[in-house]
Amino acid sequence: MAKKVAVIGAGVSGLVSLKCCVDEGLEPTCFERTEDIGGLWRFKENVEDGRASIYQSVISNTSKEMSCFSDFPMPEDFPNFLHNSKLLEYFRIFARKFDLLKYIQFQTTVLSVRKQPDFSSSGQWEVVTESNSKKQSAVFDAVMVCSGHHILPHIPLDSFPGIEKFKGQYFHSRQYKHPEGFEGKHILVIGLGNSASDIAVELSKKAAQVFISTRHGSWVMSRISEDGYPWDMVLHTRFISMLRNVLSRFKIFRKWMMEQHMNRWFNHADYGLQPQNKHLMKEPVVNDDLPSRILYGAIKVKSRVIELTETSAIFEDGTVEEDIDVIVFATGYTFSFPFLEESLVKVKDNTVSLYKYMFPPHLEKSTLACIGFIQPLGSIFPTVELQARWATRVFKGLCTLPSERTMMADTIKRNEKRIDLFGKSQSQTLQTDYIDYLDELASEIGAKPDLLSLLLKDPKLAVKLYFGPCNSYQYRLTGPGQWKGARSAIVTQKKRILKPLKTRALTTSSNFLVSFLLKILGLLAISMAFFFQLQWF
């Protein structure tokens, strides 16, 4: 009899967890509290309690080739960076392709997940749900928590003396939907993450003036990288990851490496954005417009707010900005598991003790996994897919976890490394490196590509794997869930990148011929110059 698995949430993590359950012959049931799939990426005009919320203009920060699931490339005509509606379309295509909707119970809230009395031997859970005011209880062999971590807004009002006197409007960025209604306003955005930057840029096109306040600064990068390719296709390679790992052992080299790369686009110090701790590898802001909006004064970067009055903000450097109408707190999120007993997954200081960000280490049976409670330096989608692939094989008994002592030691060491690399900021508690973590998960299920073996059997592919973008297809070349289309997807990805850009027919043959002839003439001129120089001597 197939093991029954409860999947909590039908966002990205929930959908891919459903597919992985089906792939492994498990029997999943997904409980989704809303009426549709998509989670964070399904825009709604109104903010709903218990559900992630985005603004209407949200565009993905990771490209389609680096964000698609490992055996399901995005359509080649999709743009390289996707509006939230386009990304939701991909999830709908994915759900239809693998017939996942039949496993989902919509408008069903999970009230509690508790161990069965015989948990130490059975590993089973009692899941209590509510739908249409009716409660139901069912027993499952395993549980996958896919409820996300962008739901509970973090608004540290205690850190802003005078907020109670402020006469203007203030709200968390979760409440923001579009710039209408902010025309002619003086707006202060607190925070310098991706949401803060997006909102500040968008509001600056309507407002009289936008200020953005940051405590520590941040590196800012464009979606467009070398030769016009998406940034993550260029930066997330195994070769660059190796260099970064070697250099990051020494803070001085790590600092130098970050500065050299990030200041290629513009000098962050000149724009008031340079991070306070330049050696930290915290997630950069990805925004194509922020520097230009600062350049012509629509946005002004300010230091930390130390006090608010009825109409003004006083900053750490002693400056004051008057006539502030609106304050947007883009100060991140906290997370919790209201349906779990605190003894199962305890959240403290916005951190949670999970083995490899997934498994509570103290359980007698490894039948509970948290999927997606992580913030990688690359795309979240391939990350949660590998998490789900590993979790379902653990549930089946095909993979085993080490002892509680070993898991706790790994968790402590991992947290120390995280602090060293990313710092202690509340926004960095789930941060992890990208390729190293993907490889770690893939190794658990035997899906990490063997580059040395490939170098002998298929050198062309091996070179692409090492020097080219490390996307999800690599983890379908071998091991369980091997996909016969993986190699083709890897070698043809450039075609899918360029396809949506080729909307204007160009005649290039004559230009190519002229360029080729000029290069030949140039080489001949250099050769003749060298020859005559020898003759002269």
N, C-alpha and C positions, 0 to 999 in steps of 0.2 A: 504493500500500500504506500502511495506517495505521501511524503511528509507535507503537512499543511503549514503554510507560512503566511503570517499577517504582515502586510506592507502598509505602513501608516503614511499617507500622503501620496498624491498623484502628480507631483511636480516632476522635474527632470530626474531626480534621484529615485522617485517612486516608479516612474515608467521604466527606467532601465533595470531596476530591481525586479520588476515583474517579468521582463524579458529573460533575465538571467535565471529566475526561478523556473520558467518554462523550459529554457534550454537545458537545465539540469534535471528535468523530470519531476520538479516539485509542484505542489498545488497551491498557488498563491490566491489570496484575497486582499484587495487593496481597499482601504477606507479613506475616502476623500471628503472633507467636511463641506466643500463647496460643490457647485453644480457642474464643474468642468475640469479638464486637465490643465497643466501648464504652470501651476504654482506662481512663483515670482514673475514669470515671463508673460503672464496673461494680464494685460492692462485692464483696469476698471476705473471708471470715472470717480467712484466713491471708495473711500477707505473702509475696509471691513476689519473688525476685531478678529484676531487670530489668523489673519492672512497677510502674506507679504504684499507690499504695495510699491508700484513704480510710477514714474512720471511718463507722460505720453510719448516723449521724444527719445526714450532710452534706446541706445544702439549698443550692440555687443562690443566689448573691448578685446575679444579674441576672435581670430578669423575663422571662417567656415571650415577650412581644411584642418585646422587645429582643434576645432570644437565638435566635429561630428562624431557619432558613435563608430566604433571600430569596424563594423561590418555593414555600415549603412551610410555611404558618403552623401553629402547634401547635393541637391540638383546642381548641375554645372552652371546653370544660368542664374543661380542665387548670387547676390552680391557678396563680396568678401567679408564685409562686416554687416551684420544684419540688424534691422529695426526689430523691436520686440515682437511685432506682429508677424514678421517673416520667420523669426525663430520659432514662434508658436506654430506657424504653419508646418515647419519641419517636424516638430514633435507630433503634430496630428498625423502627418504622413507616416512617421515612424510607428505610431500606435496602431494605425490601420494596417500597415504592412505586416506587423507581427500579431495582429488580432488581440490587442491588449485590453481594449475597452470592456470586454466581457468579464474581466476579472475585477472591475472596479465598482464599488458601491458608493455612489455619489450622495452628497448631503448627509453624510454619516460621520459623526464625531466620535472619536475614541475617548472614552472617559477614564479608563484605567487599564493597565497591563500589570497583572500580578502573577507571581509564581504559583503553580499548582502545588498542593500539599506534598506530592511525591517528586518535586522538581529535581532533587539530588539524583534521582534515578531516571526520571523520564525527560527532564529538561523542558517540560511543557509549560505553557502560559495560558492564563484565562484573560481574554480580551473582552471588555465591556464597552459596547457602543450605544449611541443614541441616534435615531433617525425618526423624524416626524413625531417627536415627543415619546417615542417608544424605545425602551432599553432592551438590548439583547446581549447575551453572553455566549461566547464560543471558545473552545480550547484549540490552541495551535501548538505545533511542534517547534516553531521558531518565529521570531519577530524581527522585522527590519524597520527601524525608525528613520523615516525620510521626510520629516516635518519641517526641515529648514532652520536657518538661524538669522533670518532677516524679518522678524515679526515684532519683537518687543523693542520699542525705541529706547535708546539711552539718552536721557536729557539731564545732564548734571547741573541742575539749577543752583545747587549749593555753591558751585564754583563761580557763580556770577552775582556777586553782591549788588543789590539794587534792582534786581529783576522784578521785585514786587512793586517797585515804583514806576517801572517803565510803562508809558501810556500807549505805546504802539502795539502792533500785533506781533506775536511770536509763536512759532510752531516747529515741530520736527520735520525734517526733510521728507519723511514718510507721508506727510500730509500734502506735499506739493504735487501738482498734476500738470499745470501748464502756466505760461507767463501772463495770460489774460487777467486783468484786474490789478496789475502791479505797475501800470503806466505812470510815469512821473514820480515814482517813489524813490526814497533813499533807503537802500536795503543793505543789511549786514548779514553775511553768510558766515557762520562759525564752523570751522573745519576745513580741511583741504584734502579730502579723499575724492574718489571719482564722482560720487553724487554731488558733493559740495561744488566741485569744479563745473560739472554739467549745468547745475542749477544757476550758478553765478553767471556763466556765459549766456545762458538762455535769457535770464532776467535782464542782463545788461543791454539787451536789444530793445527793451521796453522801458526800463527804469531810468530815472534821472541820473542815478549813480549807484554802483554796487561796490561794497567793500567786502573783502574776504579775509577773515582773521584766522591765523594759524599759530599754533604754539611752537611747532618744531620745523615747519617748512616741508617740502616734498620735492622729489624729482618729478618732472613732467615730461612725458614723451608722446610722440605722435603715433597714430596707427600706421602711418606710412614710413617705411624704413628704406634700406639701400635699394636702389634701382626701382623704387616704387612698390616693392613687395610688402605685404603685411609684416608688422614688426615681429610677431611671434614666429613667423616662418623663418626669419633671419636669426633671431636670438636663441630660440629653443632648439638647439642642435646638441648632439652628444659631445661633439668636439668643444663647443663653447662651454658646455656644462663641466667638462673635464678641466678646462682652463680655470673656470671660476672656482671649482673645488680646490684646485691646487693653490691658487692665489689667496683664497678666502681664509686660509690658515694663518695668514699674516695680515693684521688689520691695516697696516700701512699700504700693502698692495691692494687690499680690498677697497680701501678708500680711493686710491689712485685709479683703479679700474672703473669704479662707479663714476667718478668725476669725469674721466676721459670720455666715457661713452655718453653719459647724460648731457654733458655740455656741448656735444656736437651740434645740437639743434640751436641752442641759444645759451648764453651764460646765465645760469640760475641766480647767481649772486646779484647781477645787475637788475634782475626782475624781483628781487626780494623773496625768492622761492627756495633758495639753497637750504637743504636740510641741516638741522642743528648737528645731528650725528651722521656725518657723511659716510662712515664706514658700514652703517647698517644697510642690509639688503631688503628693507621693507618694500612692499608693493608700491611701484610708482603710480602716479596719476596718468591715465591715458586720455589725453584731450588734445584735439587738433586745433582748437580755437583760443584756449586760455592765454597763451603768450601774446597773440595779436590783440585781444581785448584789453590786456594790460598795456600794450604798446601805445594804443591811442586813448588810454585813460578811462575807458568805460568801466574797467575794474581796477580797484586800488588794493594792493596787498598790505595788510596791517598785522601787527604783532598780537599777542594774546590780550584778550579783554580782561581788565582787572576790576572794572566797576561800570555799572549802568546807572544812568539818571532817568528822569522822566522822558527825556527826548534825545539823549546823547550816549555815546560810548567812550570810555576812557581806556586807553591801551597801555601796555606794559612800558612802552618807550616814552610815555608822558604825553603823547598826542591825544587830541580829542576830536571826534567827529560829531557834529551837531545835526539836529533835525532827522534822526533815524526814525523811519516809519515802520519798518518791518525787520524782524530778526528771524533767520532760518537756522535752526540748530541741525547741522549735518554732522552729528556727533556719534553716529554708529548705532549698534544694536547690542542688546544682551540676549541671552538665550536660556531657555528652560525646557524641561520635559514634564509638563503638568500632569500627564497621564501615567508617569512612572513614579514609583516610590523613591524617595530621596536616597535610600540605601543602595539602589540599583545603579543610578547615574547621578552623582552629586556634582552640582555646579557651584564653584567657589571662585570669586573674583573673575568671573567670566571665563573660567577655565574648567575643563572636565578631564578626569583621569580615564583615558581610554587607550587601550593597546593599539598602537598604530592608527590612532584617531577613530577607532571603530569598536573595539570589544571591551566591555567592562572586565578587568582582569580577575576579579574575585569570584565570578560565578562558577558554580560546580560544573555546569554544562554550558558550552559556548553556543547558546541558541538565541542570543540577542546581539544585534549589530546596529550601530548607528551609521547611516550612509549620508555623506555630504556635509558632515560637521567639520569642515576643513576649508582653508583658504589658500590654495596653491598659487604659486607665482605664474601659472599658466591657466589654461582653460579648466573649469570645474567639471565639464561633461565627461571627458575621457577618464578623469580621476574617479568620479563616482561610479563609472561603469566598471573599472577594475576593482573597486571596493566591493561592488555587488557580485562580481564574478567570484571573488575570493570568499565572500561571506556564504554564498549558496553552496560552495564546495565544502566549506567547514560544516555547514548544516547537514550535508549528506555524509559526512565522515570521511571524505576524500582528502581533506587537509586537516591537520591538527594544530592546535595552538600549544605553545610551551607552557611551563608551569606558571602559577601565579607569581612566584618570586621573580622569575625571568621576565615576565611581562611588566611587572612593576618597575624593575630595574631599567628596562628599555624605555618605559614611559618617562621616568625621571631624567634619564640621559637625554632623551629626545627634547624634553622641555628646556633643559639647560642649553642645548645646542640652538633651540629656537630663540631663546633670549639673547644668546651671543650674536646670532645672525640678524635678528629682526627687532630686538629690543623688548621692553616691558610694557609698551603701550597697550591700552585696553583693546585697541583695534587690531592688534597683532597676535592675539592669543590662539588663533587657529591657523596662523601662517605656517607654510612649509615650502620647501624647495619643490620644484616641479618634476624634472626628469628622474632625479634620484628616487623620489617617492613612487612614481609610476613603475620604475624598474623594480623597486622593492615589492610592490604589490604583485607585479607580473611574475616575479621569482617564486612567490608563494604558490602560484598555480601552474608553474612550468611554462609560462607564455613569454618570458623575456627572450628576445632574439639572441642567438649565439653568433656574435660578430666574427669571431675567428673561424668558426666553421663555415659561415657564409662567405668569408673572404676566399676560401678555397673553392667552394661550390659555385658561388654566384658573386664574383667580385664587384660587378656593377651595382648590384643591390646593396652589398656591404658598404660601399662608399657612400651611397645615398643615405643609408641608415646612420652612418657616423657623422657625415658632414652636412647632410640635409636636415630638414625639419623633422623633429621627433613627434610625429602625430600618431593617432590611435591605431592606424592600420598595422603598425609594427608589431602590435601585440596580438595579431591574428595570424602571424606567419607560421607559428608552431604552437604545440601544446593543445590543451582542451579548447574547443570552440574554434579550431583553426578554420580560416575562411579562404577558400581558393582564389577569391578576388583580391586578396590583400596586396600581393606583389604588384598587380596591375594598378591598383589604387595609388600605390606609392610612386610608381614611375610616371604616372599620368597626371599627378596633382598640379603640375605647372599649367597644364591645359585648362583645368577647372578654375585656376586662379585668374587666368587671362580671359577666359570666355566672357564673363559679364562686362569686361572692359572694352571688348572689341565691338563697339556699336557704330563705328564709322570705318568704312572701307578705305584702306590706304594703299597706294601704289609704292612699293618699296624697292622693286628690283633695280631700277635705274640708280637710285641713291646708293644701294648696296654696291653696284658695280663701280660707281665713282669713288666711293670710300675705299673699295678694294684696290683700285688703281692708284689712288693717292698713297696708300700704305706701301705698295710695291715701289713707287717712285721715291718715297721717303727712304726706304731701305737701300735702294740703289744709290741715292745721294750720299747716305752715310758711308756706304761701302767705298764709293769713289773718293770721298774726303779722306777716309782712312788710308786708301791706297796712295793718294798723292802725298799724304803726310809722311808715309814711309819713304816714298821716292825723294822727298825733300831732304830727309835725314840721310 
